[in-house]
Amino acid sequence: MSKVIQEAIRLDINLSQLKRNFNVISGLLKPGVKFMAVVKGNAYGHGSIPIAKALEEFGCHSLGVVRITEAIELREAGIKIPIVMLAPIMPSQALEAVKYDLTSMLDNEAIAEELNKNAKKHNKMIKVHIKINTGLNRFGIEPIKASDFIKSIRKNYDNLVVEGIYTHFRDPEFNKPFTDSQIEIFNGVLEGLEKEGNRPPLAHAAATGGILMYEEAQYDMIRCGILLYGEEYLKGRRVLPEGVLPLTSLVGRVIKINEVQAGQAIGYGDKSIATRKSRIAVVAGGYGDGVSRGWKHLLINGQKVSIINYAMDCVEVDITDVIEEVRVYDEAVFIGHQGDECITWEDVCYGLNSEVDEQLQRITNRVQRNYYFEK
């Protein structure tokens, strides 16, 4: 077995905290409501396979992804629980959806035809979820067509099982009247289907905002994304339930310390010119790792220091005023706690004019992931 080589920048991911988050959120649900964990985008940058394996062990009902390559990767890693495609697949991907027993979303019969053809060929029954467009205007069929669409799928495609029906809210945190109207439309669809005896077993609508704000929208299952990873996702607001906390710390190391004189340039270009005799630490972690230009601070020896220039593989920081001596290979914290100080993803995103879920996914694969359970 090859030796694991320690890199100079790593992302620490606390699976014990993931379990706590899962348990706290599960406690918000009505009895019998199933938990779908959304692990698209490499589990919001946390690493889809280790996160999915942990969630499967915790008793999570299903996983939600968007790209079929994400789903295949999970299946080939041994994940057995249902994997739901939350966006349309292409007809050319129907064979893989059948081969890997994926649950596909449906909003057109062209995909149904290809899925059914491949399912029949492989003697399988494939589950599908019908998406209803209640106002997001992205994917889904119009509410008025839901009944006829489901009847057609059940009548014409013998190897498809209509397991679910769902919708997605446009702006649940900031537009309650519109969200209420989406819930009303979806309820109308469900009531009509129930009268006909045509309602699928699983209805779902609530993602993070819906889980936190609209208990009536839990239905039979929820889809939990950024909330599961413990990140405050609304700038300037605290909305997470008590006990739901972040999983990650992003930690680099000081790899060189330089002394520069007043008037000398620091790093690329001439925008960073020393105004005094300064000590500059070069820290592993640059935009090739996901540390975007515009990142303002990091922590060294428990003290917040300013980033003054950027490169693909490192940043330069001014450590002249750091009280304790800084040494080569000391840890430098981009995200997380050190001493009494803390930098959060939310802090960083303020400076980058970015969003937490966006920035998390920018952490590249060359950043070493360190998964652990607390002892």
N, C-alpha and C positions, 0 to 999 in steps of 0.2 A: 504494500500500500504506500502511495507516495506521501511524502511529508507535507503537511499544510504550512505554507510559507506565510508568515505574518506580513501584511501590507502596512504602509505608513498612514493609511486612512481606512476607517472601518465604520460600518453602521451597526450598532448594537441594537438588537431587537428582543424585547422582553416578552417571552411567551406566557409567563405567569400573569403579566398584566393583560395580555390578550384574553386569557381565560377569565380574569376578573371582569373585563369589559363585556365579554359574552354573557356572563352570568348576570351582571347588573341589567343589561338590556333585555335579556330573557325575562327578568323579573318585572319588566314594564308591560309585558304582553298578557293578553287575556288567556285563560286556559285553552289549550289546544291549538293556539296560533303557532304556525311553523316558522322557523328561522332560516331565511336564505342569507348567506353571507356573500356579499359582492366582492369578488377577488379579481376583477378586471384590472388592466393596467399594472400587471405584476403585483396584484394585491396592493394597489395604491403605492407602489414602490417598495413594499415591504418584502417582496419575494413570494410569488404565488404558491410554489410547491410546499415550502415549510409551513406557511400560514394555513394552507388548505389541509395539510396532514394534521396539524394541531386542531383545527376546527372540527375535522371529522372525528378525532378522538374525543373532543368535548361534547359531541352529540348534535352538531349542527345538521339540519335537515338536508340542505342543498347549497350549491354554489352558483353564483351568477357571473357570467363572463360576456364579452362582446365579440372578440375575435375567435374564430374556430381554432386557430393555432394555440390560443390559450387553453382551450378545452382539451385539445389533444395532448398537450404537454402534461396536464393534470392526470388524464387517464393513463398515460404511459408511465407516470410516476406512481401509479397504484391507487389513485383516488377512486373510491367505489360509489360514494353518494351521488345523487342526481346532480348533473351540471346543466344549467339552463342558459341557453343563448338569449341574451336580452336585446339583440339587434338582428335584423334579417340576415340569413345566410344567402349565398349565391347558389343558383341551381347546380353549378359545378362542384359545390361542396357537400351536396346531399349524401354522396356515398360515404364520406368521412363522418358525417353526422350519424348515419346509421351504424357504421362500423364501430364507432366509439360510444354508442348508446347515449347520444346527447339529446336533450329536450330542446326543440327548436321553437322560436317564436314564429307565428304565422300572421301575415296580413295580406297574403295573395295566394291564389291557387296554383300559380306556376311552381312555387316552392313545394306546395303540398303534393303536386303531381310527381316531382322528382324524388321527394322523400318516400312517397308511397311505392314508387317503382323500385327503388333500391331496397326498401324494407321488405317488399314482397320477394325480391330476388334472394335475399338473405334470410328469409323466413323469420322476420322480427316484427314486433309491434313497437312503434316509435311514438313517444309522447310529444305533444305540441301544446303551446300556450298561445292563445289568441290575444293580440294586443288591440285595445280600443283607444282611439284618438279622442280624448275629451278636452283638448285645447292646447296641448303642447305643439301640435302640428309638425311632428317629426316622423314617427312611424305609427302604424295602426290603421284599422278600418274605422269608418264612421259609425257611430252608435246605432244609427237606424238600420245598418246593414248587418249587425252582429248576429241576429237570429238566423237569417238566411245563410250567412257565411258558415256558421257552425253546423247547420243542417246539411249544407252541401259537403263539408269536410267529412261528416259522419256517414253520409250516404254514398259518396263516390270514392272514398279512399279507405279501403278496408284495413289497411295495415297502420293507420294512424289512430292514436288515442288522444282525444281532446281532454287533456288533464287540467288545463288552467286557462284563466282569462284575467287580463290585467290592464292597468293604465299607469300613467306616470304624471306626477304633478309638475306644473310649470314653475310656480313660484310660491311654495307653501309657507316659507318664513316671512314673506313681506306682503303677500296679497291674499289675505284670508277670504275675502268675498269670492275671488276667482277660484280659489281652491275648494271652497264650499260648493261652488257651481260644478266643478269637476266631480266632486263626490256625489252630488245629486244626479248628474248625468250617468255616472257609473252605476249608482244604485238603481236607476231606472232600467238600465240594461240588464242588471242581475235579476231584478224583479220580473221583468218580462220573460227572461229565460227560465226562471223558476216556475212561472205559471205554465209554461210549455213543457216542463220536465226536461229542459235542455241546458240547464246550468252546469258548467264544468265543476269538478270537485274543489279546485283551488282558485280562489279569487285573491288578487293582491294589488296593492296600489302604493303603500307607504314605503318610501325610502327614508333617509335620515330625518328630514324635516317632518315628514308625515308621522314617523314613529314618535317624535318628541312632542308634536303639537296636535295631532288628530287621532285620538284613540279610536274614534268611530271608523277610521280607515284601515284598521288592522286586518279586517276580513279573516281569511284563512291562513295568510302568510305575510311576512314583512320582508323587505329587501334592505339589508343593512350594509351601507358602504362606509363612508368616512367616519361615521360615529363609532363603528367597531374598532377603529384604529386610534381612537381617543384624542382626536384633534379638534380644537375649536375652529370651526370653518366659517364663522360669520365675524368679519372684522369688527373688533371692539366690543363684542358681546360674549357673555359666558352662558352657554346653553347646555353644556354637557351635564348629565346626571352625576350626582356625587359618586365617586369611585371609578368613573370612567376617565382614564388618563392616557397620555401618549405612550407608545411602545418604544420609540426610537431615540437613540443618541448618535450624533454624527461626530466622530472624533478623529482628528488628524494628529500629526506629530511635527514638532519643530525639527527640520532637517538641516538647517544652517543658520548661523547668527553672524550678521555683518555689522561693521561699524562704518557709518558714512559721515562725511563732513557737510556742513551747511553749503548749499548750492549744488550738491551732487544729486544726480537722478537716481531713483529707486525703481528698478524694473523697467519694463518696456516703455518707450516713448519718453516724452518730457513733461507729462502732466503731473508726475509725482516727484517733486524736487524738495529735498530736505531743507528746512528753514533753520535748523540747528544741528549740532553734532548729535547723531541719533544711533540707537541700537535697533537693528531691523532683524526680525525673525522671518525666515522663509519657512512656510508651513505647507506640508503636503495636503493638497486639496484644491483643485481648480475647476474651471468650467468643463473640463473633460471628465470630471467626477460628478458634476451637477452643482458645483458652487458657482452660481451665476455671477457675472459682473454686476456690481451694485450691492452685493452682500456687504453689510456695514461693519459687523463686529464678530469677534470670537473671544473665547475665554482662555487665558493662560495664567496659571498659578492663582486661579480663582478671581482674576481681575479682567474686566472687559477692556479689550484693546481694539483699536481701529485698523481695519484693512485699508491699505493705501494703494495697492496695485494688484493686478490679476494676471494670471496666465492659465494655460490649459491644465497644468499639472500642479500649480501651487499658487499661494497668495503671499504677499509681503505685508507684515504688520509691524507697527511701531511699538516696541517694548521698552522704550527709554524710561517710561514712568512706572513700569511694573516694579513693585516694592521688593518682592523676593527675587533672587537670582534665577534667570531663565537659562536652562541648559539644553543643548542639543538632545533630541529624542524625548523631551518633555511632551506630555499630551496637550493638545490645543482643541478646545471643544467648539465646534460650529453650532451644534444643537445639543442641548441638554444642560445638566447641572455640573458645576465645579465650585467647590467651596460654598459660599452663600449666594453665588450668582447663578443665573439661569438665562439661556437664550432659547426661545421656542420657535417653532416653524411659523407661528403667527407673527412674532417679532420680525423675523426675516422677511416675510411676505409684505409687510408694511413698506419696507425699504425697496423692495423689488417691484412694487405695483403688481403683485402676483397673488395667486390663491394657494392655499395650503395643499389641496389635492393635486394641483398642477406642479408645484415645486417638489413635492415628495417623489413624483414620478420622474423627475429629472436626474435623480441620483442614479448614476450609470452602473453597469454590471461590473466594472473594474473596481468599484468600491466593495471591499470585503464585507460580507454579511456575517454577523456573529449572533446566532440564535441561542437563547439560554432560558432556562427556568431558574427561578430564584431558589436558593438552598435554604 
